[in-house]
Amino acid sequence: MLPLDPPAGWRRAALATMAVLAAACSPRDPAATMALTRVALDTLPVATARYDTAHGELILEMPPIDIPGSSGMHQGMIVTPATRVEIPVSGYVHSFRVEVVDPQGRLLPEHTLHHFNVMDPGRRELFAPIMLRLLAASKETGSPAVPARLIGMPLAAGQQLVLKGMLHNSDSVSLPGSRARVVLGFVPAGHRYPVYQAYPWQLDTRFPVGGIDGIKSFDLPAGRSEVSYTASPAVPGTLVGIGGHVHDYARHLVFRDSTTGQVFWHGVPRTDADGEVVSMPVKKFYSLTSLGVKLDPTHRYQVTVVYDNPTGHNIPFGGMGVVAGLFVPDAGTTWPGVDTANADYKADLFNQLRDGNTVGEMGMMQMHH
């Protein structure tokens, strides 16, 4: 554990992490790569985790950080350093919400959260060999939940996760000591439920590692445009829920089986009076008598996002299209681990653990705004 005083301590830790990552991402034998990857993760600053037995919640909280105020062209945004957290108790996640609080623990406005990610560096994504995104939240995500007795996402005591987010301050006065946290609805192991163990999945139009610095957003040309990506799942199983994320001017987001042509989900964004995206629809494929739709590793699946940009000019990083949801592997199927020597895994890890305030997310946000 590193006794860090942000932000200077975070900067020192980031330099140490990137030095190790640079070595890990160089060509070398798999065993050495795996060892260096573990060292890189161990250099990250540490978040806290506690299980609230009274409320049935597992709370993962990042160290405090100062969110700068907005002034002129400065948007009052900051990317938190990647932090690691150890799960204290085994069990199953059935819901989540993300909050930002002040030093006294009082909730800050919802728009303070731009986005928040929880990643598992020990397991891979369903559709790509990069580390698994356990959850990705933004201000329009809400508080997703599934029936706790039916479906749960497994976490094991001692499991290491990585947290990272971007925070936003629309006021001119800075917000010192702000803490981002995710509150997981949690059932400890030892019960006869949940019936099904489910894992998160996503399929992004810029998979597997995005563009420069891992950015998943893309330039949005004037008029109508369409971007797609196609891949196969690593294991067979059942899709039990799906939602998605797009940017403004999106017309719709589609997930289909491109082998058979079957459309599983067609999401049209809900917008406010100004035309800004407020939310995306969520579809649940389970009921009292059935559980989801099958996904087959011999099939190809496609995510497609369609935009109509009326501004008459190109918008840098103005587009994004990603579907995500829950997936139940077939009985007897083990969720795949990671190949730390895989080039896509190493590139994704490098992008996620680096300081996003000078590259990646912040560079994208500055150009987009």
C-alpha positions as CSV (number, residue, x, y, z in Angstrom):
1,M,0.0,0.0,0.0
2,L,1.4,3.4,-0.9
3,P,0.9,6.3,1.6
4,L,0.1,8.9,-1.1
5,D,-1.0,12.5,-0.7
6,P,-2.7,13.5,-3.9
7,P,-2.1,14.9,-6.3
8,A,1.7,15.0,-6.0
9,G,1.8,11.4,-4.7
10,W,-0.4,10.2,-7.5
11,R,1.9,11.8,-10.0
12,R,4.9,9.9,-8.5
13,A,3.0,6.7,-8.5
14,A,1.9,7.2,-12.1
15,L,5.5,7.7,-13.2
16,A,6.5,4.5,-11.4
17,T,3.6,2.6,-12.9
18,M,4.3,3.8,-16.5
19,A,8.0,2.9,-16.2
20,V,7.0,-0.7,-15.3
21,L,4.3,-0.8,-17.9
22,A,6.7,0.3,-20.6
23,A,8.9,-2.7,-19.8
24,A,5.9,-5.0,-19.6
25,C,4.7,-3.9,-23.0
26,S,8.0,-4.5,-24.7
27,P,8.5,-7.8,-26.5
28,R,9.5,-10.5,-24.0
29,D,8.5,-13.9,-22.8
30,P,5.0,-14.4,-21.4
31,A,6.2,-15.2,-17.9
32,A,8.2,-12.0,-17.6
33,T,5.3,-10.0,-19.1
34,M,2.9,-11.4,-16.5
35,A,5.3,-10.7,-13.6
36,L,5.8,-7.1,-14.8
37,T,2.1,-6.6,-15.2
38,R,1.5,-7.6,-11.6
39,V,4.3,-5.2,-10.5
40,A,2.7,-2.4,-12.5
41,L,-0.7,-3.0,-10.8
42,D,0.9,-3.1,-7.4
43,T,2.4,0.4,-7.9
44,L,-1.1,1.9,-8.2
45,P,-2.5,4.0,-5.3
46,V,-5.0,2.2,-3.1
47,A,-8.8,2.7,-2.9
48,T,-10.8,1.5,0.1
49,A,-13.4,-1.2,0.2
50,R,-15.9,-2.0,3.0
51,Y,-19.0,-4.2,3.3
52,D,-22.0,-2.6,5.0
53,T,-23.9,-5.6,6.4
54,A,-26.8,-3.4,7.6
55,H,-27.6,-2.3,4.0
56,G,-26.2,-5.2,2.1
57,E,-23.8,-2.9,0.2
58,L,-20.2,-3.2,-0.9
59,I,-18.6,0.3,-1.1
60,L,-15.5,0.9,-3.2
61,E,-14.2,4.5,-2.7
62,M,-11.3,6.3,-4.4
63,P,-8.9,8.6,-2.5
64,P,-9.9,12.3,-2.3
65,I,-9.0,14.6,-5.2
66,D,-9.5,18.3,-5.9
67,I,-11.8,19.1,-8.8
68,P,-10.8,22.4,-10.4
69,G,-13.4,25.1,-11.0
70,S,-14.6,26.1,-14.5
71,S,-13.2,29.3,-16.0
72,G,-13.4,30.4,-19.6
73,M,-12.5,27.5,-21.9
74,H,-11.5,25.4,-19.0
75,Q,-14.2,22.8,-18.3
76,G,-13.4,22.1,-14.7
77,M,-12.7,18.4,-15.3
78,I,-10.1,16.1,-13.9
79,V,-9.3,12.4,-14.6
80,T,-8.7,10.4,-11.5
81,P,-5.6,8.3,-11.4
82,A,-6.2,4.6,-11.8
83,T,-6.4,3.0,-8.3
84,R,-6.5,-0.6,-7.2
85,V,-8.8,-2.1,-4.6
86,E,-9.0,-5.5,-3.0
87,I,-12.4,-7.1,-2.5
88,P,-12.8,-7.9,1.2
89,V,-15.6,-10.5,1.0
90,S,-16.8,-13.0,-1.5
91,G,-20.3,-12.6,-2.9
92,Y,-22.5,-11.4,-5.8
93,V,-23.4,-8.0,-7.1
94,H,-27.0,-7.3,-8.2
95,S,-27.1,-3.5,-8.5
96,F,-24.9,-0.5,-8.4
97,R,-24.9,3.3,-8.2
98,V,-22.0,5.8,-8.5
99,E,-21.7,8.8,-6.2
100,V,-19.3,11.7,-5.6
101,V,-19.1,13.1,-2.1
102,D,-17.4,16.1,-0.4
103,P,-15.0,15.7,2.6
104,Q,-18.0,15.5,5.0
105,G,-19.6,12.7,3.0
106,R,-22.4,14.9,1.5
107,L,-23.5,14.0,-2.0
108,L,-22.4,16.3,-4.7
109,P,-24.7,17.0,-7.7
110,E,-25.1,14.1,-10.2
111,H,-23.4,16.0,-13.0
112,T,-20.2,16.0,-10.9
113,L,-19.7,12.5,-12.3
114,H,-18.7,12.5,-16.0
115,H,-17.9,8.8,-16.1
116,F,-16.6,6.0,-13.8
117,N,-15.1,2.6,-14.7
118,V,-14.5,-0.6,-12.6
119,M,-12.1,-3.0,-14.4
120,D,-10.9,-6.5,-13.7
121,P,-7.3,-7.0,-14.9
122,G,-7.5,-10.8,-14.3
123,R,-10.4,-11.6,-16.6
124,R,-11.0,-10.7,-20.3
125,E,-13.9,-9.1,-22.1
126,L,-16.4,-11.4,-23.8
127,F,-15.7,-10.0,-27.2
128,A,-12.1,-8.8,-26.9
129,P,-8.9,-10.0,-25.2
130,I,-8.7,-6.8,-23.1
131,M,-9.4,-6.6,-19.3
132,L,-13.0,-7.0,-18.3
133,R,-15.0,-3.9,-17.6
134,L,-17.2,-4.8,-14.6
135,L,-19.2,-1.6,-14.9
136,A,-19.1,1.7,-16.7
137,A,-21.2,4.5,-15.4
138,S,-22.0,8.0,-16.5
139,K,-24.5,10.7,-15.5
140,E,-27.2,9.1,-17.6
141,T,-26.6,5.5,-16.4
142,G,-29.0,5.6,-13.4
143,S,-28.9,2.8,-10.9
144,P,-29.2,-0.6,-12.7
145,A,-30.4,-3.6,-10.8
146,V,-31.5,-7.2,-11.4
147,P,-33.4,-9.6,-9.0
148,A,-30.9,-10.5,-6.3
149,R,-32.2,-14.0,-5.9
150,L,-32.1,-14.7,-9.6
151,I,-28.9,-13.1,-11.0
152,G,-25.6,-12.0,-9.5
153,M,-22.1,-11.1,-10.7
154,P,-19.5,-13.0,-8.7
155,L,-16.6,-11.3,-6.8
156,A,-14.1,-13.2,-4.7
157,A,-12.4,-12.1,-1.5
158,G,-8.8,-10.9,-2.3
159,Q,-9.7,-10.1,-5.9
160,Q,-8.0,-7.0,-7.3
161,L,-9.9,-4.5,-9.3
162,V,-9.0,-1.2,-10.9
163,L,-11.0,2.0,-10.5
164,K,-10.8,5.1,-12.7
165,G,-13.1,8.0,-13.5
166,M,-13.5,11.6,-14.7
167,L,-15.1,14.2,-12.5
168,H,-16.7,17.5,-13.6
169,N,-17.2,20.9,-11.8
170,S,-19.5,23.4,-13.5
171,D,-18.9,26.0,-10.8
172,S,-16.0,28.5,-10.8
173,V,-15.0,27.4,-7.2
174,S,-12.9,24.3,-6.9
175,L,-14.2,21.2,-5.0
176,P,-11.4,20.1,-2.7
177,G,-11.3,16.6,-1.3
178,S,-14.0,15.1,-3.5
179,R,-14.3,11.3,-3.4
180,A,-15.8,9.1,-6.2
181,R,-17.3,5.8,-5.1
182,V,-19.4,3.0,-6.4
183,V,-22.0,1.4,-4.1
184,L,-22.7,-2.2,-5.1
185,G,-25.8,-4.1,-4.0
186,F,-24.2,-7.2,-2.6
187,V,-25.2,-10.7,-1.4
188,P,-22.4,-12.4,0.5
189,A,-21.5,-16.0,-0.5
190,G,-23.0,-18.8,1.4
191,H,-26.7,-18.4,0.3
192,R,-28.5,-20.7,-2.1
193,Y,-29.0,-17.7,-4.4
194,P,-28.5,-16.2,-6.9
195,V,-29.6,-18.9,-9.3
196,Y,-27.4,-17.7,-12.1
197,Q,-23.9,-16.2,-12.1
198,A,-23.8,-13.4,-14.7
199,Y,-20.8,-11.4,-16.1
200,P,-20.8,-8.0,-17.7
201,W,-19.9,-7.6,-21.3
202,Q,-19.6,-4.9,-23.9
203,L,-19.1,-4.5,-27.6
204,D,-17.7,-1.1,-28.7
205,T,-17.5,0.3,-32.3
206,R,-13.8,1.0,-31.6
207,F,-12.9,-2.3,-30.1
208,P,-10.5,-3.7,-29.1
209,V,-8.3,-0.8,-28.0
210,G,-9.7,2.3,-29.7
211,G,-7.7,4.9,-31.4
212,I,-4.8,7.1,-30.2
213,D,-4.3,6.8,-26.4
214,G,-7.1,4.2,-26.3
215,I,-9.9,6.7,-27.0
216,K,-13.1,5.0,-28.0
217,S,-14.7,8.2,-29.3
218,F,-14.4,9.0,-33.0
219,D,-14.7,12.1,-35.2
220,L,-18.3,12.8,-36.2
221,P,-18.7,14.1,-39.8
222,A,-21.5,16.4,-40.9
223,G,-24.7,14.6,-42.0
224,R,-25.5,11.0,-41.7
225,S,-22.8,8.5,-40.7
226,E,-22.6,4.9,-39.5
227,V,-19.9,3.0,-37.6
228,S,-19.8,-0.8,-36.8
229,Y,-17.7,-3.4,-35.2
230,T,-18.1,-7.2,-35.4
231,A,-16.7,-10.0,-33.2
232,S,-17.4,-13.4,-31.7
233,P,-17.9,-14.2,-28.0
234,A,-15.1,-16.2,-26.3
235,V,-17.5,-18.6,-24.6
236,P,-21.1,-19.8,-25.2
237,G,-23.9,-18.5,-23.0
238,T,-27.1,-16.5,-22.6
239,L,-27.6,-12.7,-23.0
240,V,-29.9,-11.6,-20.2
241,G,-29.8,-7.8,-20.5
242,I,-28.5,-5.0,-22.7
243,G,-28.2,-1.2,-22.8
244,G,-25.9,1.2,-24.5
245,H,-24.1,4.6,-24.6
246,V,-24.0,7.2,-27.4
247,H,-23.2,10.9,-27.8
248,D,-25.5,13.7,-29.0
249,Y,-26.9,13.5,-32.5
250,A,-27.1,9.7,-32.4
251,R,-30.2,8.3,-34.2
252,H,-30.0,4.7,-32.9
253,L,-27.7,1.9,-31.7
254,V,-28.2,-1.7,-32.8
255,F,-26.9,-5.1,-31.6
256,R,-27.4,-8.0,-34.0
257,D,-26.3,-11.5,-34.9
258,S,-24.6,-10.8,-38.2
259,T,-24.4,-14.5,-39.0
260,T,-28.2,-14.9,-39.0
261,G,-29.3,-11.3,-39.3
262,Q,-31.4,-11.4,-36.1
263,V,-31.6,-8.0,-34.3
264,F,-31.6,-8.4,-30.6
265,W,-31.8,-4.7,-29.6
266,H,-32.5,-1.4,-31.3
267,G,-31.9,1.5,-28.9
268,V,-33.1,5.0,-29.7
269,P,-31.7,7.6,-27.3
270,R,-34.1,9.7,-25.2
271,T,-33.1,13.4,-25.4
272,D,-34.0,16.6,-23.6
273,A,-35.4,19.9,-25.0
274,D,-32.0,20.9,-26.2
275,G,-31.4,17.6,-28.0
276,E,-28.8,16.3,-25.6
277,V,-28.9,12.6,-24.8
278,V,-30.5,11.9,-21.4
279,S,-30.6,8.1,-21.4
280,M,-30.7,4.9,-23.5
281,P,-33.3,2.2,-23.2
282,V,-32.5,-1.0,-21.3
283,K,-33.9,-4.4,-22.4
284,K,-34.2,-7.4,-20.1
285,F,-34.4,-10.8,-21.8
286,Y,-35.4,-12.8,-18.8
287,S,-38.8,-13.6,-17.2
288,L,-40.3,-16.0,-14.8
289,T,-40.4,-18.7,-17.5
290,S,-37.3,-18.0,-19.6
291,L,-33.8,-16.8,-19.4
292,G,-32.4,-14.7,-22.3
293,V,-31.2,-15.4,-25.8
294,K,-28.3,-17.6,-26.7
295,L,-24.9,-16.3,-28.0
296,D,-22.8,-18.7,-30.0
297,P,-19.0,-18.5,-30.4
298,T,-19.3,-19.7,-34.0
299,H,-21.5,-16.7,-34.8
300,R,-20.4,-13.1,-35.5
301,Y,-22.2,-10.3,-33.6
302,Q,-22.2,-6.6,-34.6
303,V,-22.8,-3.3,-32.9
304,T,-23.8,-0.4,-35.2
305,V,-24.3,3.2,-34.3
306,V,-26.0,5.7,-36.7
307,Y,-25.5,9.5,-36.3
308,D,-27.0,12.5,-38.0
309,N,-24.9,15.6,-37.4
310,P,-26.8,18.7,-38.4
311,T,-24.0,21.3,-37.6
312,G,-22.5,21.2,-41.1
313,H,-19.0,20.6,-39.7
314,N,-16.9,17.7,-38.3
315,I,-17.1,17.3,-34.5
316,P,-13.8,16.0,-33.1
317,F,-14.4,12.9,-30.9
318,G,-18.1,13.6,-31.3
319,G,-19.3,10.0,-31.8
320,M,-19.3,6.9,-29.7
321,G,-21.3,3.7,-29.8
322,V,-21.1,0.8,-27.3
323,V,-23.6,-1.8,-26.1
324,A,-23.2,-3.5,-22.8
325,G,-25.1,-5.8,-20.5
326,L,-25.1,-9.1,-18.6
327,F,-24.2,-12.6,-19.8
328,V,-24.7,-16.0,-18.2
329,P,-22.1,-18.6,-19.4
330,D,-23.3,-22.0,-20.2
331,A,-23.2,-24.6,-17.4
332,G,-19.7,-26.0,-17.0
333,T,-18.2,-23.0,-18.8
334,T,-15.5,-21.0,-17.0
335,W,-15.2,-17.3,-17.7
336,P,-11.9,-16.8,-19.6
337,G,-8.8,-15.3,-17.9
338,V,-6.4,-12.9,-19.7
339,D,-3.3,-13.5,-21.8
340,T,-1.0,-10.8,-20.4
341,A,1.3,-11.3,-23.4
342,N,-1.5,-10.4,-25.9
343,A,-0.7,-7.2,-27.7
344,D,-4.3,-5.9,-27.3
345,Y,-4.3,-6.6,-23.6
346,K,-1.0,-4.8,-23.1
347,A,-2.1,-1.8,-25.1
348,D,-5.4,-1.6,-23.2
349,L,-3.6,-1.9,-19.8
350,F,-1.1,0.8,-20.8
351,N,-3.9,3.2,-21.9
352,Q,-6.0,2.6,-18.8
353,L,-3.3,3.0,-16.2
354,R,-1.6,6.1,-17.6
355,D,-2.4,9.6,-16.5
356,G,-5.5,10.7,-18.4
357,N,-5.1,14.4,-17.7
358,T,-2.5,14.9,-20.4
359,V,-3.5,12.2,-22.9
360,G,-6.5,10.0,-23.5
361,E,-9.7,11.2,-21.9
362,M,-8.8,14.8,-21.2
363,G,-7.2,15.4,-24.6
364,M,-10.4,14.0,-26.1
365,M,-12.7,16.2,-23.9
366,Q,-10.7,19.4,-24.7
367,M,-11.0,18.8,-28.4
368,H,-14.6,17.8,-28.2
369,H,-15.7,20.9,-26.3
